[in-house]
Each structure stands twice: as structure tokens, then as C-alpha cells.
Amino acid sequence: MERFAELFAETMPPDAERLYAELGLTAEEVARLPHEVGELRTVEDEGATAGYVWIELRERTLHVHALLLEPQFRGRGIGSRVLAGLEDEFRGRIDEIELGVEPGNVPAVRLYERAGFEAVGARLGFRIMRKRLGASPTG
């Protein structure tokens, strides 16, 4: 999971230290969070590690702390499949999925919008997006 830390650091805004200070955390504490809060999962594609997703169940909300893909796996629909898989896995146990995305990360914003997420506000420089889940599909 060392690679997760590298990808995570690459996606943080240039003033990440300010963000950490606003949260009352050091960079070292932030680095430990994915191993202490929620669940850090490996994303695979055809047997290769394509990236990582860090999630946390908060009552009836699934919070996606990070969905990070290696550059060579981006733009191949993997992120969309991960989000759809999370919806399927947690349907019936959650009412919504939420996440924060840096507004300048246009490909990520587009991915989330295509997946049905809507901007609901901002916090600490991140656009907060949510997707409400409907009732479980009947079969």
C-alpha cells in the first residue's frame, strides 16, 4: 500500500500542509489515516493493480476518501466500474455516497458527474459531491 501513499500525495493540492493544519493533523497522521479509518482496497484490472479506493461507512452514508488510479489505467472505465460496484455492494445499507474532489481535477469531476453525483457544497477547498441511492432494484 506504499504506492497508495504516493498516488495520494500526487493528488493533493499544492498547499496540502495548510489543509492538514486546518484539520489539526500532521502529514504523518494523514499518511496513517487510510490504515486506521475505514477500509483501503486495491482496485484490480485484468490481474494488475490499477489503483486504490479508500472508503468509510458513516451510518447510512458511504464516504469515498479517495479513488486513485495509476495513470496508465485512467480513462478506461475502471473508475466508473468501481463506483458502480460500491453502489451494488452497499445498496440497502446506505442512502448516499459522498466524496470530495479538487475542483481543478476536471477528469475526476466529469467521472463523478457521469456517475450521477451532484455538487452539494465545498469544504477545505474540495467540491463535495453526493449521489443519493434509490430503493434496491427488484428482480
Secondary structure, 3 states (H helix, E strand, C coil): CHHHHHHHHHHCCCCHHHHHHHHCCCHHHHHHHHHHCCEEEEEEECCEEEEEEEEEEECCEEEEEEEEECHHHCCCCHHHHHHHHHHHHHECCECEEEEEECCCCHHHHHHHHHCCCEEEEEECCEEEEEEECCCCCCC
